[in-house]
Amino acid sequence: MDAIQCPCGRVIKNPEEYKVVYLKHELKEIDILCPNDSCYLRELGYIKFEIVNGKAKFKEASFYPPFVTWNSGRLGADKATKMLKEHLKKIAERVDWERLGETEKAEES
């Protein structure tokens, strides 16, 4: 079975496995982290958003080049691109956008 893999060796079969952390408040960016706590890359990608009328709106999501290149080399570029896009979509769906908007509103006041 083909699966996404982090260069640290951690196989990621399900997009639910990624850790999603909101640390970069000023950048309005959510970090996508490897599920392996001892991963040397740690940060695999990000989700950017903006606040429109007090609500958090998805802007873009991407994995960083080392993670993409690693998987492209293993699975082939087309297959890796398709799988990684699907993972990003599922990760973005997991974000509580309403709560995120409320968090941003609270920080502004």
Backbone bond lengths (Angstrom), bond angles and torsions (degrees), N, CA, C in turn:
res aa  C-N    CA-C-N  psi(-1)  N-CA   C-N-CA  omega(-1)  CA-C   N-CA-C  phi
1 M - - - 1.456 - - 1.525 110.39 -
2 D 1.305 116.49 136.75 1.455 121.17 177.39 1.521 109.89 -84.31
3 A 1.307 115.03 137.57 1.462 120.04 177.41 1.521 107.96 -145.94
4 I 1.318 114.97 157.71 1.455 120.92 174.46 1.524 107.42 -71.47
5 Q 1.321 115.72 145.54 1.462 119.72 179.44 1.522 109.61 -138.11
6 C 1.307 115.82 139.41 1.459 121.38 173.87 1.534 107.38 -81.39
7 P 1.328 118.43 148.64 1.467 119.88 176.99 1.537 113.46 -57.12
8 C 1.336 117.82 -18.75 1.469 120.59 177.63 1.530 111.13 -73.34
9 G 1.339 116.59 -11.14 1.461 120.78 179.28 1.521 114.05 109.17
10 R 1.318 117.59 -14.52 1.472 121.79 -177.72 1.524 109.86 -69.92
11 V 1.321 116.10 121.77 1.460 122.38 176.94 1.533 107.93 -84.65
12 I 1.322 116.10 133.92 1.462 121.66 -178.43 1.525 107.75 -119.17
13 K 1.319 115.66 98.89 1.460 121.22 -177.08 1.520 112.66 -84.63
14 N 1.337 115.89 -27.07 1.459 120.96 -174.02 1.527 109.46 -131.40
15 P 1.330 118.63 132.69 1.471 121.03 179.52 1.538 113.58 -59.01
16 E 1.322 117.11 -18.56 1.468 121.23 177.63 1.533 111.51 -66.44
17 E 1.325 117.24 -18.25 1.460 121.26 -175.70 1.528 113.63 -75.02
18 Y 1.330 117.88 -25.94 1.461 119.99 -179.59 1.525 110.04 -63.04
19 K 1.310 116.02 148.27 1.463 120.34 172.18 1.521 107.28 -93.19
20 V 1.319 115.98 136.34 1.457 121.59 -178.79 1.526 107.19 -119.32
21 V 1.349 116.15 121.29 1.458 120.85 -173.60 1.525 110.04 -129.73
22 Y 1.315 115.01 133.22 1.466 120.74 179.18 1.525 108.84 -103.45
23 L 1.327 116.28 90.52 1.461 121.83 -178.86 1.526 112.26 -110.40
24 K 1.311 116.69 -29.23 1.462 121.50 -173.38 1.536 110.57 -94.33
25 H 1.338 115.13 67.89 1.467 120.90 -176.76 1.524 111.78 -58.06
26 E 1.341 116.73 -47.29 1.470 120.21 -175.89 1.527 112.50 -65.06
27 L 1.330 117.49 -25.99 1.466 121.30 179.15 1.539 112.03 -91.01
28 K 1.320 115.48 -8.25 1.469 121.36 -174.82 1.533 109.40 52.82
29 E 1.337 112.26 58.19 1.461 120.16 -175.04 1.526 109.72 -137.54
30 I 1.314 115.43 137.32 1.460 123.10 177.11 1.525 107.23 -109.40
31 D 1.324 116.84 130.03 1.463 121.12 179.93 1.525 110.99 -86.25
32 I 1.330 115.62 139.75 1.456 122.20 173.24 1.530 105.79 -104.99
33 L 1.326 116.15 117.59 1.460 121.32 -174.86 1.519 112.01 -110.34
34 C 1.324 114.82 152.20 1.460 121.54 174.60 1.531 108.60 -64.27
35 P 1.332 117.55 141.61 1.470 119.84 178.35 1.534 113.04 -69.41
36 N 1.320 117.62 -13.63 1.467 121.82 179.30 1.530 108.76 -83.70
37 D 1.321 117.28 113.14 1.460 121.61 -177.39 1.527 113.35 -62.54
38 S 1.319 117.52 -23.12 1.465 119.34 179.62 1.535 113.04 -102.79
39 C 1.329 116.85 19.07 1.470 122.35 178.82 1.527 109.94 -64.17
40 Y 1.323 116.39 135.76 1.466 119.83 179.45 1.525 111.87 -80.15
41 L 1.327 118.91 -21.27 1.472 121.44 175.09 1.522 110.15 -82.17
42 R 1.306 115.44 -44.14 1.461 125.68 179.96 1.529 113.54 64.76
43 E 1.340 116.91 -66.56 1.460 120.96 -177.56 1.530 109.20 -88.87
44 L 1.332 116.30 119.71 1.467 120.43 -176.32 1.522 112.99 -103.76
45 G 1.322 116.35 -18.95 1.458 119.14 -177.90 1.513 111.08 -178.68
46 Y 1.334 115.41 -166.97 1.468 120.42 -176.53 1.523 110.96 -154.43
47 I 1.325 113.68 162.04 1.465 122.34 170.58 1.525 105.44 -125.79
48 K 1.319 116.89 124.96 1.465 121.03 176.46 1.522 108.29 -103.83
49 F 1.329 114.10 146.33 1.460 119.18 178.44 1.515 109.12 -142.54
50 E 1.319 114.71 170.12 1.454 120.37 176.00 1.522 107.63 -134.36
51 I 1.322 115.44 160.77 1.455 120.11 177.14 1.525 107.96 -103.08
52 V 1.333 115.74 120.40 1.457 121.96 179.57 1.523 107.35 -123.85
53 N 1.333 115.93 118.73 1.475 121.16 -179.05 1.534 111.75 52.77
54 G 1.335 115.91 41.67 1.462 120.84 177.04 1.515 115.28 77.49
55 K 1.325 116.85 6.44 1.462 120.11 179.79 1.522 110.39 -119.56
56 A 1.338 115.26 142.09 1.463 120.61 177.80 1.528 108.60 -77.42
57 K 1.324 115.98 128.64 1.464 122.05 179.12 1.525 109.07 -123.20
58 F 1.321 115.62 131.51 1.457 121.94 176.92 1.524 109.64 -57.05
59 K 1.340 115.92 136.10 1.460 120.97 178.30 1.533 110.17 -113.40
60 E 1.329 116.58 -56.10 1.471 120.48 177.77 1.523 109.70 -162.37
61 A 1.312 115.47 160.18 1.466 122.05 176.20 1.516 107.80 -141.53
62 S 1.312 115.37 144.51 1.457 118.98 -178.85 1.523 110.46 -157.86
63 F 1.312 115.01 151.27 1.457 120.43 169.30 1.519 107.21 -96.97
64 Y 1.325 116.64 151.11 1.462 121.24 -179.65 1.530 110.96 -74.92
65 P 1.351 116.69 150.64 1.468 121.76 -176.04 1.536 116.44 -50.51
66 P 1.334 121.32 -42.09 1.476 117.97 -178.86 1.535 112.83 -59.88
67 F 1.324 116.91 -37.78 1.465 122.33 179.96 1.529 110.51 -69.94
68 V 1.328 116.34 -42.26 1.463 121.68 179.66 1.531 110.06 -66.46
69 T 1.318 116.27 -47.27 1.464 121.32 -178.84 1.527 111.40 -61.26
70 W 1.319 116.19 -42.53 1.463 121.41 179.15 1.531 110.28 -58.31
71 N 1.318 116.77 -47.41 1.465 120.73 -178.43 1.522 112.61 -73.11
72 S 1.336 117.01 -32.53 1.470 120.41 176.12 1.523 110.34 -64.51
73 G 1.314 116.50 -39.49 1.465 121.29 178.39 1.520 112.25 -66.24
74 R 1.308 116.58 -33.73 1.466 121.95 -178.46 1.529 112.94 -81.27
75 L 1.349 115.71 -42.52 1.470 120.31 -170.46 1.524 114.23 -108.74
76 G 1.332 116.66 -12.06 1.458 121.16 -171.17 1.518 107.87 94.96
77 A 1.314 116.88 143.59 1.466 122.11 -173.13 1.527 113.25 -58.73
78 D 1.325 117.75 -46.43 1.463 120.81 -176.74 1.523 112.06 -62.94
79 K 1.319 115.70 -47.96 1.463 120.73 -178.55 1.527 110.78 -65.44
80 A 1.333 116.74 -44.19 1.467 120.84 -179.44 1.524 110.49 -63.69
81 T 1.331 116.94 -44.04 1.467 120.81 -179.72 1.527 110.41 -59.78
82 K 1.316 116.35 -45.85 1.471 120.94 -179.79 1.532 110.82 -62.48
83 M 1.323 117.21 -46.02 1.464 121.28 -178.60 1.528 111.38 -66.35
84 L 1.333 116.66 -42.16 1.458 120.21 -178.87 1.532 111.22 -66.92
85 K 1.334 117.28 -38.53 1.470 120.32 177.00 1.526 110.23 -62.35
86 E 1.309 115.97 -40.88 1.464 120.49 178.73 1.527 110.26 -64.12
87 H 1.330 116.74 -40.91 1.465 120.38 177.89 1.530 110.36 -62.33
88 L 1.335 117.41 -44.88 1.464 120.97 179.65 1.531 110.96 -60.49
89 K 1.314 115.75 -42.52 1.472 120.75 179.94 1.528 110.11 -60.29
90 K 1.328 116.72 -47.00 1.470 121.41 -178.99 1.528 110.97 -65.93
91 I 1.328 117.19 -38.53 1.468 120.63 178.99 1.529 109.57 -64.60
92 A 1.325 117.54 -45.07 1.467 121.69 179.78 1.530 111.06 -62.39
93 E 1.314 117.68 -33.80 1.466 121.35 178.08 1.526 111.52 -67.26
94 R 1.327 116.65 -27.55 1.473 121.36 179.98 1.520 113.11 -73.43
95 V 1.321 117.55 -21.74 1.461 121.18 -176.92 1.529 110.00 -67.35
96 D 1.325 116.10 135.59 1.464 121.29 176.12 1.526 107.02 -85.81
97 W 1.325 116.01 87.86 1.464 122.03 -173.25 1.527 111.97 -64.25
98 E 1.315 116.45 -36.34 1.465 120.01 -179.93 1.534 110.30 -64.83
99 R 1.307 116.25 -47.01 1.466 121.24 179.08 1.527 111.19 -63.63
100 L 1.310 116.15 -38.25 1.463 121.54 178.74 1.527 110.63 -61.11
101 G 1.328 116.82 -42.77 1.459 121.57 176.97 1.515 111.66 -62.34
102 E 1.334 116.49 -40.26 1.465 121.13 178.31 1.522 110.94 -66.21
103 T 1.324 117.19 -39.07 1.467 121.89 178.34 1.524 109.86 -61.93
104 E 1.318 116.39 -44.26 1.460 120.96 -179.73 1.543 111.29 -65.30
105 K 1.335 116.03 -40.01 1.460 120.97 178.69 1.526 110.24 -62.26
106 A 1.333 116.83 -43.34 1.460 122.38 -179.21 1.539 110.80 -63.76
107 E 1.329 116.57 -37.38 1.459 120.53 -179.81 1.521 111.77 -70.16
108 E 1.316 117.33 -31.20 1.458 121.31 -178.70 1.521 112.33 -74.36
109 S 1.341 117.01 -26.35 1.465 118.80 -177.81 1.512 113.28 -87.87
